[in-house]
């Protein structure tokens, strides 16, 4: 028998101020979310059975809380230039516990698994865009600083607690440049782009019941994995009649 219960609460407040200058705005958003869950399973056995192959009884619970504050500012500097900037702060509190018991309801201390972390993430970005009749482009710069105190606490079995830290600062740029050519040419449009994306293990999707040796768990929360960097450099050619060619590396 498997039994799970859970609930979630979330809310958001959004404020926007429009300046006298057209299309010049300031936007502030606050989001909060609270998720709590509980899972337990039991085994009802009848007749003769081998106790060595009966899975242990599981009792687990988890709690995830996240607060987010973000501010976005957009300013059309002129008819061709636009500036966008933003600041953000995220606080995440997560706790997960898995307790295991044998058929006699005695706790199996060697299989107990607990995880806890509290993280502060500060981020900022600056985006400068240019657009004319035949040329357009933008340069974006994004910076993030993650502070997780002592790190993610992992308490497994009877071993001493382990702390895995993700704290650090990183800066990632992106650039994009496009040219619109004359329609009678065999290429109507050329787009050159570079992107640098950085992914950290998930802030709030950690769980004590996943495989931490699997590198695919990066986006769903594996504190034992390091950051993942993806650099993309490419060119896109727009041909007549809507067809296109894209080459990336």
C-alpha positions as CSV (number, residue, x, y, z in Angstrom):
1,X,0.0,0.0,0.0
2,X,1.3,3.4,-0.9
3,X,-0.2,6.6,0.6
4,X,0.9,10.1,-0.2
5,X,-0.6,13.5,0.8
6,X,0.5,17.0,0.1
7,X,-0.5,20.6,-0.4
8,X,0.8,23.7,-2.0
9,X,0.2,27.4,-1.5
10,X,1.4,30.2,-3.8
11,X,0.8,33.8,-4.3
12,X,2.1,36.8,-6.4
13,X,2.0,40.6,-6.3
14,X,2.8,42.7,-9.3
15,X,3.3,46.4,-9.4
16,X,4.0,48.4,-12.6
17,X,4.8,52.1,-12.8
18,X,4.6,53.8,-16.2
19,X,6.7,56.9,-16.6
20,X,5.7,60.0,-18.6
21,X,8.2,58.9,-21.3
22,X,6.5,56.4,-23.7
23,X,7.3,52.7,-23.1
24,X,9.5,53.5,-20.1
25,X,8.3,51.3,-17.3
26,X,9.4,49.8,-13.9
27,X,7.9,46.5,-12.9
28,X,8.2,44.8,-9.4
29,X,7.0,41.3,-8.7
30,X,6.9,39.3,-5.5
31,X,6.2,35.5,-5.5
32,X,5.9,33.1,-2.6
33,X,5.3,29.4,-2.7
34,X,5.0,26.7,0.0
35,X,4.9,23.0,-0.7
36,X,4.6,20.2,1.8
37,X,4.3,16.4,1.2
38,X,4.2,13.1,3.1
39,X,4.6,9.6,1.7
40,X,4.4,6.2,3.4
41,X,4.0,2.6,2.3
42,X,3.2,-0.6,4.0
43,X,3.2,-4.3,3.1
44,X,0.5,-6.7,4.2
45,X,1.8,-10.3,4.0
46,X,0.0,-13.6,4.4
47,X,1.4,-17.1,4.4
48,X,5.0,-18.1,4.0
49,X,7.5,-15.4,2.8
50,X,11.2,-14.6,2.9
51,X,11.8,-11.6,5.1
52,X,15.1,-10.9,3.3
53,X,13.4,-9.8,0.1
54,X,10.5,-7.8,1.6
55,X,11.2,-4.0,1.1
56,X,11.4,-1.9,4.3
57,X,8.5,0.3,5.3
58,X,9.0,3.9,4.3
59,X,7.8,7.0,6.0
60,X,8.9,10.3,4.3
61,X,8.1,14.0,4.3
62,X,9.3,17.1,2.5
63,X,8.9,20.8,2.8
64,X,9.9,23.5,0.2
65,X,9.5,27.2,0.6
66,X,10.6,29.9,-1.8
67,X,10.3,33.7,-1.8
68,X,11.2,35.7,-5.0
69,X,11.5,39.5,-5.5
70,X,12.3,40.8,-8.9
71,X,12.5,44.3,-10.4
72,X,12.5,45.0,-14.2
73,X,13.2,48.4,-15.8
74,X,12.9,49.2,-19.5
75,X,13.9,52.5,-21.1
76,X,13.8,53.3,-24.8
77,X,16.9,55.5,-25.0
78,X,16.1,56.6,-28.6
79,X,14.2,55.4,-31.6
80,X,16.9,52.7,-32.2
81,X,18.3,51.9,-28.8
82,X,16.6,50.2,-25.8
83,X,18.0,49.5,-22.4
84,X,16.6,46.8,-20.1
85,X,17.9,46.0,-16.6
86,X,16.7,43.9,-13.7
87,X,17.5,42.8,-10.2
88,X,16.3,39.7,-8.4
89,X,16.5,37.9,-5.0
90,X,15.4,34.3,-4.3
91,X,15.3,32.6,-0.8
92,X,14.8,28.9,-0.8
93,X,14.3,26.7,2.3
94,X,14.1,22.9,1.7
95,X,13.9,19.9,4.0
96,X,13.4,16.2,3.2
97,X,13.4,13.1,5.4
98,X,13.1,9.4,4.6
99,X,12.7,7.0,7.5
100,X,12.8,3.2,6.9
101,X,11.4,0.5,9.2
102,X,11.5,-3.3,9.2
103,X,8.5,-5.6,9.4
104,X,8.5,-5.3,13.2
105,X,8.3,-1.5,12.9
106,X,11.8,-1.1,14.2
107,X,13.6,1.9,12.7
108,X,16.5,1.0,10.3
109,X,19.0,3.7,11.3
110,X,21.4,2.6,8.6
111,X,18.9,3.5,5.8
112,X,17.7,6.8,7.2
113,X,18.2,9.7,4.7
114,X,17.8,13.4,5.4
115,X,18.5,16.5,3.4
116,X,18.3,20.2,4.2
117,X,19.4,23.5,2.6
118,X,18.8,27.2,2.8
119,X,19.9,29.3,-0.2
120,X,20.1,32.9,-1.1
121,X,20.3,33.7,-4.8
122,X,21.0,37.3,-6.0
123,X,20.9,38.0,-9.8
124,X,21.1,41.0,-12.1
125,X,21.0,41.5,-15.8
126,X,21.6,44.3,-18.4
127,X,20.4,44.1,-21.9
128,X,21.2,46.7,-24.6
129,X,19.3,46.4,-27.9
130,X,19.7,48.2,-31.2
131,X,17.3,48.0,-34.2
132,X,17.3,49.9,-37.5
133,X,15.8,49.0,-40.9
134,X,18.5,46.6,-41.9
135,X,20.6,45.9,-38.8
136,X,19.6,44.7,-35.3
137,X,21.5,43.3,-32.4
138,X,21.7,43.0,-28.6
139,X,24.2,42.4,-25.9
140,X,23.1,40.8,-22.6
141,X,25.1,40.4,-19.5
142,X,23.8,38.3,-16.6
143,X,25.4,37.9,-13.1
144,X,24.4,35.6,-10.3
145,X,25.6,35.1,-6.8
146,X,24.5,32.0,-4.8
147,X,25.0,31.8,-1.0
148,X,23.9,28.6,0.6
149,X,25.6,29.0,4.0
150,X,27.2,25.7,5.1
151,X,25.8,24.0,2.0
152,X,23.3,21.3,1.4
153,X,23.3,19.0,4.4
154,X,23.0,15.3,3.6
155,X,22.6,12.9,6.5
156,X,22.7,9.3,5.3
157,X,22.4,6.3,7.6
158,X,24.7,6.3,10.5
159,X,27.4,8.3,8.7
160,X,28.4,11.8,9.8
161,X,26.5,14.6,8.0
162,X,27.9,15.8,4.7
163,X,27.8,19.4,3.5
164,X,28.0,20.1,-0.2
165,X,28.3,23.8,-1.1
166,X,27.2,25.5,-4.3
167,X,28.1,29.0,-3.3
168,X,29.8,31.2,-5.8
169,X,29.5,34.0,-8.4
170,X,29.4,33.8,-12.1
171,X,28.9,36.1,-15.1
172,X,27.4,35.0,-18.4
173,X,27.3,37.1,-21.6
174,X,25.1,36.7,-24.7
175,X,25.4,38.5,-28.1
176,X,23.2,38.6,-31.2
177,X,23.7,40.5,-34.5
178,X,21.4,40.4,-37.5
179,X,21.5,41.8,-41.0
180,X,18.5,42.2,-43.4
181,X,19.6,42.1,-47.0
182,X,17.8,43.0,-50.2
183,X,15.0,40.7,-51.1
184,X,16.4,39.9,-54.6
185,X,19.5,38.3,-53.1
186,X,19.7,34.6,-52.5
187,X,20.1,35.3,-48.8
188,X,17.5,37.7,-47.3
189,X,18.6,37.6,-43.6
190,X,21.8,36.7,-41.7
191,X,21.8,36.2,-37.9
192,X,25.0,35.7,-35.9
193,X,24.7,34.7,-32.3
194,X,26.6,33.6,-29.2
195,X,25.1,32.3,-26.0
196,X,26.6,31.2,-22.7
197,X,24.2,29.5,-20.4
198,X,25.0,28.2,-16.9
199,X,22.9,25.7,-15.0
200,X,23.1,24.9,-11.3
201,X,21.6,21.9,-9.5
202,X,17.9,22.8,-8.8
203,X,17.3,25.2,-5.9
204,X,14.0,23.6,-4.7
205,X,13.6,20.3,-6.5
206,X,15.9,18.2,-4.3
207,X,14.7,14.9,-3.0
208,X,16.1,12.1,-0.9
209,X,14.5,9.4,-3.1
210,X,16.5,9.9,-6.4
211,X,19.7,8.6,-7.8
212,X,22.4,11.1,-7.1
213,X,24.9,9.3,-9.4
214,X,22.8,10.2,-12.4
215,X,24.2,13.4,-14.2
216,X,20.8,13.9,-15.9
217,X,19.4,14.9,-12.4
218,X,21.2,18.3,-12.7
219,X,18.0,20.3,-13.5
220,X,15.9,18.5,-10.9
221,X,18.4,18.8,-8.1
222,X,21.5,16.8,-7.5
223,X,23.8,18.7,-5.0
224,X,26.7,16.4,-5.7
225,X,26.9,17.7,-9.3
226,X,28.8,20.8,-10.3
227,X,27.6,23.6,-12.5
228,X,27.0,22.9,-16.2
229,X,28.2,25.4,-18.8
230,X,26.8,25.4,-22.4
231,X,28.4,27.7,-25.0
232,X,26.6,28.1,-28.4
233,X,28.0,29.9,-31.4
234,X,25.9,29.9,-34.6
235,X,24.8,31.5,-37.8
236,X,21.3,31.5,-39.3
237,X,20.6,32.2,-43.0
238,X,17.1,33.1,-44.2
239,X,16.6,32.0,-47.8
240,X,13.8,33.1,-50.2
241,X,10.4,31.5,-49.9
242,X,10.8,31.0,-46.1
243,X,13.4,28.3,-46.0
244,X,16.4,28.7,-43.7
245,X,19.8,27.2,-42.8
246,X,21.2,27.2,-39.2
247,X,24.7,26.0,-38.2
248,X,25.6,25.9,-34.5
249,X,28.6,24.6,-32.6
